[in-house]
Amino acid sequence: MNVYDGQRIAAMLTARGMTQTDNVADADIIILNTCAVRAKATDKVFSALGRIRNEKKPDALFGIVGCVAREAGSDAFRRIPELNFVLGPQSYHKLPEILENPDTKLLNIDLGGLEKFDELPQMGKSPAVAYIPIQEGCNHCCTYCIVPYTRGRELSRPFNDVLKDTAHAADTGAIEICFLGQNVNGYKYTAPDGKTYRLSDLIREAAKLDQVKRIRFTSSYPTEMTDDLIDMFRTEPKLLPFLNMPIQSGSQNVLTRMNRPYSLNLYIDIVDKLKAARPDIQISSDFIVGFPGETDEDFEQTMEIAKRIRYINSYSFKYSPRPHTAAAIMPDQIPEKVKAERLAKLDAYLNELQRDFNESCIGKKFMCLYEGPDKTGKHLVYRTPYMQQCITDAPSDTSFAPEMAQIEITAANKASLRGKILS
């Protein structure tokens, strides 16, 4: 979501005659686009702001947008008095106001609605991977999660608006469409004529665009993985055989305290249905270790679900107390040392699973999407249908870099694959 927000902010400022620079000291306006999911991310934001104020030109405008802006509010001005603006994730379309009135301070952290999508200009050229938000906010209210506070309750964008953005992206260079939402498979829009549209309808329509070769979505919630969506993996070949479906914990007791209202049996049943619909599908997940009250037995149950599902790629974190969340004031907070030990054990096993899957790909052929050259310029980087990074030798003809290429996998490690371009 932040990648999309950053692209749209850049497009908005470019449309006003500005150009991007990588040098803070040259910039006339500096915007830190932020995430507040974990406390460490928030700490990094204010550390970066401190560095920026020392490096920027005296008259350069700077500020924060996104979830940390919403979380910190006016307190951000107290911590960094030199800030010019603090704009929440649904307010960054207000940036022109600070350009027109540079001597004022702009604070807008209202949750609002979907106005920013209407007010922002379309991008002139789309990247090969186009991120298309279809909804914002979340109604699930997990006890550890700050998203309902920073992004608000669920709002689904009008179906035709999403299709318009998708078609524009395809017409201006997109090959892959990634539908986005805090609860992306909870998308539900009822049109004025009474017809209700779901994520499966968006996938079906996007697949009709000839320019679009790959479709995916993130991030999904288990109870929203409805049969019509599961069936899309069976019927739509452009939908990648890869799904991120966070489980967070393998303990039913912990899931209950997290307010994740699904059983482990339901989660496993959904995975079984997905594999029946698309036998080559692979699953990734998110995990939180050290949630308040998590026992050694609870943690071992998390290890067991990882072994059962055999996730090919996962994100795992120590529980991080966030303001405005119920878990932050729960008793039985887990000591940092215990959280670190559990995370190291889980990470080691998840890395082993990732390496095993990567090595199982050796000898296979995948149609992959070009991502760009590596830092040395000697290699090309592609993404497989399972979102693995695949590195190939750069051809002698440096202008030859097919946007989609069939690649045979020749080697693998935990982090990436090596391959050779066949066509």
C-alpha positions as CSV (number, residue, x, y, z in Angstrom):
1,M,0.0,0.0,0.0
2,N,2.8,2.4,0.8
3,V,4.5,1.7,-2.6
4,Y,1.2,2.7,-4.3
5,D,0.8,5.8,-2.1
6,G,4.4,6.9,-2.8
7,Q,3.9,6.5,-6.6
8,R,0.7,8.6,-6.5
9,I,2.3,11.3,-4.4
10,A,5.2,11.4,-6.8
11,A,2.8,11.6,-9.8
12,M,0.9,14.4,-8.1
13,L,4.0,16.5,-7.5
14,T,5.4,15.8,-11.0
15,A,2.1,17.0,-12.5
16,R,2.8,20.3,-10.7
17,G,6.2,20.7,-12.4
18,M,8.4,19.1,-9.8
19,T,11.1,16.5,-10.4
20,Q,12.4,13.8,-8.1
21,T,15.8,13.8,-6.5
22,D,17.6,11.2,-4.5
23,N,19.6,13.8,-2.6
24,V,18.0,15.2,0.5
25,A,20.2,18.3,0.3
26,D,18.8,19.2,-3.1
27,A,15.1,18.7,-2.4
28,D,12.6,21.5,-2.0
29,I,10.0,19.2,-0.4
30,I,10.8,16.0,1.5
31,I,8.0,13.5,2.3
32,L,8.5,10.5,4.6
33,N,5.8,7.9,3.8
34,T,5.3,5.8,6.9
35,C,4.0,2.6,8.4
36,A,3.0,2.1,12.0
37,V,2.3,-1.6,12.2
38,R,5.3,-2.2,14.5
39,A,6.9,0.1,17.1
40,K,10.3,-0.3,15.5
41,A,8.9,1.3,12.3
42,T,7.6,4.3,14.2
43,D,11.0,4.8,16.0
44,K,12.8,4.7,12.7
45,V,10.5,7.4,11.3
46,F,11.5,9.9,14.0
47,S,15.1,9.0,13.8
48,A,15.0,9.6,10.1
49,L,13.2,13.0,10.6
50,G,16.0,14.0,12.9
51,R,18.6,13.3,10.3
52,I,16.6,15.0,7.5
53,R,16.2,18.3,9.4
54,N,20.0,18.5,9.7
55,E,20.7,17.7,6.0
56,K,17.9,19.6,4.2
57,K,18.1,23.1,2.8
58,P,16.9,25.7,5.3
59,D,13.8,26.6,3.3
60,A,12.9,23.0,2.2
61,L,9.5,21.8,3.3
62,F,9.4,18.4,5.0
63,G,6.9,16.2,6.8
64,I,5.3,12.8,7.2
65,V,2.4,11.1,5.6
66,G,0.8,7.8,6.3
67,C,0.1,5.8,9.4
68,V,2.7,7.2,11.7
69,A,1.3,10.7,10.9
70,R,-2.1,9.5,12.0
71,E,-0.7,7.8,15.1
72,A,1.5,10.7,16.2
73,G,-0.9,13.5,15.2
74,S,0.1,17.0,16.6
75,D,2.6,15.4,18.9
76,A,4.9,15.0,15.8
77,F,5.2,18.8,15.7
78,R,6.3,18.8,19.4
79,R,8.9,16.1,18.7
80,I,10.2,17.7,15.5
81,P,9.3,21.4,15.6
82,E,10.7,22.0,12.1
83,L,8.0,19.8,10.5
84,N,5.8,21.6,8.0
85,F,3.1,18.9,7.5
86,V,1.6,15.8,9.1
87,L,-0.9,14.0,6.9
88,G,-2.7,10.8,7.6
89,P,-3.0,7.9,5.0
90,Q,-6.3,9.3,3.7
91,S,-5.1,12.9,3.5
92,Y,-2.0,13.1,1.5
93,H,-3.9,14.5,-1.5
94,K,-3.9,17.7,0.6
95,L,-0.1,18.2,0.0
96,P,-0.7,21.0,-2.6
97,E,-2.1,23.1,0.3
98,I,1.4,23.2,1.9
99,L,3.0,24.1,-1.5
100,E,0.6,27.1,-1.8
101,N,1.0,28.1,1.8
102,P,4.6,27.2,2.8
103,D,4.6,29.4,5.9
104,T,1.8,27.5,7.6
105,K,1.8,24.1,9.3
106,L,-0.6,21.6,7.9
107,L,-2.1,18.9,10.1
108,N,-4.8,16.6,8.7
109,I,-5.2,13.1,10.2
110,D,-8.9,12.7,9.5
111,L,-9.9,9.2,8.5
112,G,-12.2,10.6,5.8
113,G,-13.3,8.3,3.1
114,L,-12.1,7.5,-0.4
115,E,-11.7,11.1,-1.6
116,K,-8.0,10.8,-2.3
117,F,-8.6,8.3,-5.1
118,D,-10.8,10.8,-6.9
119,E,-8.5,13.8,-6.4
120,L,-5.2,12.3,-7.3
121,P,-4.1,12.5,-11.0
122,Q,-3.5,9.3,-12.9
123,M,0.1,8.2,-13.4
124,G,1.4,8.9,-16.9
125,K,3.2,5.6,-17.0
126,S,2.7,2.5,-15.0
127,P,5.5,0.3,-13.7
128,A,5.4,-3.3,-14.9
129,V,3.7,-4.2,-11.6
130,A,0.7,-2.0,-10.9
131,Y,-0.6,-1.8,-7.4
132,I,-4.4,-1.2,-7.4
133,P,-6.0,-0.5,-4.0
134,I,-9.5,-1.8,-3.9
135,Q,-10.4,-1.2,-0.2
136,E,-9.0,0.6,2.8
137,G,-9.3,-0.1,6.5
138,C,-10.3,-3.2,8.4
139,N,-13.2,-4.3,10.5
140,H,-11.6,-7.3,12.1
141,C,-10.0,-5.4,15.0
142,C,-7.3,-7.9,15.9
143,T,-6.2,-7.0,19.4
144,Y,-2.6,-6.3,18.4
145,C,-3.3,-4.3,15.3
146,I,-3.3,-0.5,14.9
147,V,-4.7,-0.5,11.4
148,P,-8.4,0.2,12.4
149,Y,-7.1,3.3,14.2
150,T,-4.7,4.5,11.4
151,R,-6.7,3.5,8.4
152,G,-10.2,3.3,9.8
153,R,-13.1,0.9,9.1
154,E,-13.4,-1.0,5.9
155,L,-14.3,0.9,2.8
156,S,-14.5,-0.8,-0.6
157,R,-13.9,1.3,-3.7
158,P,-16.6,1.4,-6.5
159,F,-16.2,-1.5,-8.8
160,N,-16.0,0.6,-12.0
161,D,-13.4,2.9,-10.4
162,V,-11.1,0.0,-9.7
163,L,-11.6,-1.3,-13.3
164,K,-10.8,2.1,-14.7
165,D,-7.6,2.3,-12.7
166,T,-6.7,-1.3,-13.8
167,A,-7.3,-0.5,-17.5
168,H,-5.3,2.7,-17.3
169,A,-2.4,0.8,-15.7
170,A,-2.5,-1.9,-18.4
171,D,-2.7,0.8,-21.2
172,T,0.4,2.5,-19.8
173,G,2.8,-0.4,-19.2
174,A,1.5,-2.7,-16.5
175,I,2.0,-6.5,-17.0
176,E,1.1,-7.6,-13.5
177,I,-1.8,-6.3,-11.5
178,C,-1.7,-6.6,-7.7
179,F,-5.0,-5.8,-6.0
180,L,-4.4,-4.3,-2.5
181,G,-6.2,-3.9,0.7
182,Q,-5.7,-4.2,4.4
183,N,-8.4,-6.9,4.1
184,V,-8.3,-7.3,0.4
185,N,-10.5,-10.4,0.0
186,G,-13.1,-8.7,2.1
187,Y,-13.8,-6.4,-0.8
188,K,-17.5,-6.0,-1.3
189,Y,-19.1,-3.2,-3.3
190,T,-22.9,-2.9,-3.9
191,A,-23.6,-0.8,-7.0
192,P,-26.6,1.6,-7.4
193,D,-28.4,-1.1,-9.3
194,G,-28.2,-3.5,-6.3
195,K,-25.5,-5.8,-7.8
196,T,-22.8,-6.8,-5.4
197,Y,-19.2,-7.3,-6.6
198,R,-16.4,-9.2,-4.9
199,L,-12.7,-9.6,-5.4
200,S,-13.4,-12.6,-7.7
201,D,-15.3,-10.3,-10.1
202,L,-12.3,-7.8,-10.2
203,I,-9.9,-10.7,-11.1
204,R,-12.3,-12.0,-13.8
205,E,-12.5,-8.5,-15.4
206,A,-8.8,-7.7,-15.1
207,A,-7.9,-11.0,-16.8
208,K,-9.8,-9.9,-19.9
209,L,-7.1,-7.3,-20.6
210,D,-4.7,-8.6,-23.1
211,Q,-1.8,-6.6,-21.7
212,V,-2.2,-8.1,-18.2
213,K,-0.3,-11.4,-17.9
214,R,-0.3,-11.9,-14.1
215,I,-2.7,-11.1,-11.3
216,R,-2.3,-11.4,-7.6
217,F,-3.7,-9.9,-4.4
218,T,-2.5,-9.1,-0.9
219,S,-3.2,-9.4,2.0
220,S,-5.9,-11.9,2.6
221,Y,-7.9,-12.8,5.7
222,P,-8.7,-16.5,6.2
223,T,-12.5,-16.2,6.8
224,E,-12.8,-14.0,3.7
225,M,-11.4,-16.8,1.5
226,T,-14.8,-17.6,0.0
227,D,-15.6,-20.4,-2.4
228,D,-16.0,-18.0,-5.4
229,L,-12.5,-16.7,-4.8
230,I,-11.0,-20.1,-4.3
231,D,-12.6,-21.2,-7.6
232,M,-10.7,-18.4,-9.4
233,F,-7.5,-20.3,-8.8
234,R,-9.1,-23.2,-10.6
235,T,-10.5,-21.3,-13.6
236,E,-8.2,-18.2,-14.2
237,P,-4.6,-19.1,-15.4
238,K,-3.5,-15.4,-15.0
239,L,-4.0,-15.6,-11.3
240,L,-0.7,-16.6,-9.8
241,P,-0.5,-19.9,-7.9
242,F,0.7,-18.1,-4.8
243,L,-1.2,-16.7,-1.8
244,N,-0.2,-14.9,1.3
245,M,-2.7,-15.9,4.0
246,P,-1.6,-14.9,7.5
247,I,-2.3,-17.2,10.3
248,Q,-0.3,-15.3,13.0
249,S,-0.3,-18.2,15.5
250,G,-0.8,-21.9,15.5
251,S,-2.4,-21.8,19.0
252,Q,-6.1,-21.6,19.2
253,N,-5.8,-20.0,22.6
254,V,-3.6,-17.3,21.2
255,L,-5.8,-16.8,18.2
256,T,-8.7,-16.2,20.5
257,R,-6.8,-13.6,22.5
258,M,-5.8,-12.0,19.2
259,N,-9.5,-11.8,18.2
260,R,-8.7,-13.9,15.1
261,P,-12.1,-15.7,14.9
262,Y,-11.2,-18.8,13.0
263,S,-10.2,-22.3,14.0
264,L,-7.1,-24.0,13.0
265,N,-9.3,-26.7,11.3
266,L,-11.0,-24.0,9.2
267,Y,-7.6,-22.6,8.2
268,I,-6.3,-26.0,7.2
269,D,-9.6,-26.7,5.3
270,I,-9.1,-23.5,3.3
271,V,-5.6,-24.6,2.3
272,D,-6.9,-28.0,1.3
273,K,-9.6,-26.4,-0.9
274,L,-7.0,-24.1,-2.5
275,K,-4.7,-27.1,-3.3
276,A,-7.7,-29.0,-4.7
277,A,-8.5,-26.0,-6.9
278,R,-4.9,-25.4,-8.0
279,P,-2.5,-28.3,-7.2
280,D,0.6,-26.2,-7.8
281,I,-0.5,-23.4,-5.4
282,Q,1.9,-22.4,-2.6
283,I,1.1,-20.5,0.6
284,S,3.0,-17.8,2.5
285,S,2.1,-16.5,5.9
286,D,2.7,-13.9,8.7
287,F,3.5,-14.9,12.3
288,I,3.6,-13.1,15.6
289,V,5.6,-14.7,18.4
290,G,5.5,-13.7,22.0
291,F,1.9,-12.4,22.1
292,P,0.8,-11.7,25.7
293,G,0.2,-14.9,27.5
294,E,1.8,-17.1,24.9
295,T,3.1,-20.3,26.6
296,D,5.8,-22.6,25.4
297,E,3.1,-25.0,24.4
298,D,1.3,-22.3,22.4
299,F,4.6,-21.5,20.6
300,E,5.2,-25.2,19.8
301,Q,1.7,-25.3,18.2
302,T,2.9,-22.5,15.9
303,M,5.9,-24.6,14.9
304,E,3.5,-27.5,14.2
305,I,1.3,-25.5,11.8
306,A,4.4,-24.3,10.0
307,K,5.5,-27.9,9.6
308,R,2.0,-28.9,8.4
309,I,1.4,-26.2,5.8
310,R,5.1,-25.9,4.8
311,Y,5.0,-22.2,3.9
312,I,7.3,-21.3,1.1
313,N,7.9,-17.7,2.3
314,S,6.8,-16.0,5.6
315,Y,7.2,-12.9,7.6
316,S,7.6,-13.4,11.3
317,F,7.9,-10.8,14.1
318,K,8.1,-10.4,17.8
319,Y,4.9,-9.0,19.3
320,S,5.2,-5.2,19.4
321,P,2.7,-3.3,21.7
322,R,1.0,-0.6,19.7
323,P,-1.1,2.3,21.1
324,H,-4.9,2.2,20.8
325,T,-4.8,-1.7,20.9
326,A,-6.3,-4.0,23.5
327,A,-3.2,-6.3,23.6
328,A,-1.0,-3.4,24.7
329,I,-2.6,-3.5,28.2
330,M,-3.1,-7.2,28.5
331,P,-1.4,-8.9,31.4
332,D,1.3,-11.6,31.0
333,Q,3.5,-9.6,28.5
334,I,6.3,-11.8,27.4
335,P,9.9,-10.8,28.2
336,E,12.0,-9.6,25.2
337,K,14.5,-12.4,25.7
338,V,11.8,-15.1,25.4
339,K,10.3,-13.4,22.3
340,A,13.8,-13.2,20.7
341,E,14.5,-16.9,21.4
342,R,11.1,-18.0,20.0
343,L,11.5,-15.8,16.9
344,A,15.0,-17.2,16.2
345,K,13.7,-20.8,16.4
346,L,10.7,-20.1,14.2
347,D,12.8,-18.1,11.7
348,A,15.3,-20.9,11.4
349,Y,12.6,-23.4,10.5
350,L,10.8,-21.0,8.1
351,N,14.2,-20.4,6.4
352,E,14.7,-24.1,6.1
353,L,11.2,-24.5,4.4
354,Q,12.0,-21.7,2.0
355,R,15.3,-23.2,1.1
356,D,13.7,-26.6,0.5
357,F,11.1,-25.1,-1.8
358,N,13.6,-23.1,-3.7
359,E,15.8,-26.2,-4.2
360,S,12.7,-28.2,-5.4
361,C,12.4,-25.7,-8.3
362,I,15.8,-26.7,-9.8
363,G,15.2,-28.1,-13.3
364,K,11.7,-26.5,-13.6
365,K,10.7,-23.9,-16.1
366,F,8.7,-20.8,-15.1
367,M,7.4,-17.8,-17.0
368,C,8.9,-14.9,-15.1
369,L,8.4,-11.2,-15.0
370,Y,11.4,-8.9,-15.5
371,E,12.2,-6.7,-12.5
372,G,15.4,-4.9,-13.6
373,P,19.2,-5.2,-13.6
374,D,21.0,-6.1,-10.4
375,K,23.4,-3.6,-8.8
376,T,26.4,-4.8,-10.8
377,G,24.6,-4.6,-14.2
378,K,25.9,-8.0,-15.0
379,H,22.7,-9.8,-14.2
380,L,19.0,-9.5,-14.8
381,V,16.4,-10.0,-12.0
382,Y,13.1,-11.7,-12.6
383,R,10.2,-12.8,-10.4
384,T,8.7,-16.3,-10.7
385,P,5.0,-17.0,-10.3
386,Y,5.8,-17.7,-6.6
387,M,7.4,-14.3,-6.2
388,Q,10.9,-15.7,-5.8
389,Q,13.8,-13.6,-7.1
390,C,15.4,-15.3,-10.0
391,I,18.8,-14.0,-11.3
392,T,20.0,-14.6,-14.9
393,D,23.2,-13.6,-16.7
394,A,22.7,-10.4,-18.7
395,P,22.9,-11.1,-22.4
396,S,25.7,-9.6,-24.5
397,D,23.0,-7.5,-26.2
398,T,22.3,-5.2,-23.3
399,S,19.1,-3.9,-24.9
400,F,17.6,-7.5,-24.7
401,A,15.6,-7.8,-21.5
402,P,12.3,-9.4,-22.2
403,E,9.5,-8.3,-19.9
404,M,8.3,-11.9,-19.6
405,A,10.7,-14.8,-20.2
406,Q,10.6,-18.5,-19.8
407,I,13.5,-19.4,-17.4
408,E,14.9,-22.7,-16.5
409,I,16.0,-22.8,-12.8
410,T,19.6,-24.0,-12.5
411,A,20.5,-23.3,-8.9
412,A,18.9,-22.1,-5.6
413,N,19.6,-21.0,-2.1
414,K,17.4,-19.7,0.7
415,A,17.1,-16.2,-0.7
416,S,16.9,-16.6,-4.5
417,L,17.1,-18.7,-7.6
418,R,19.5,-18.7,-10.5
419,G,18.4,-19.5,-14.0
420,K,18.9,-19.2,-17.8
421,I,16.5,-17.6,-20.2
422,L,15.0,-20.0,-22.7
423,S,12.8,-17.6,-24.6
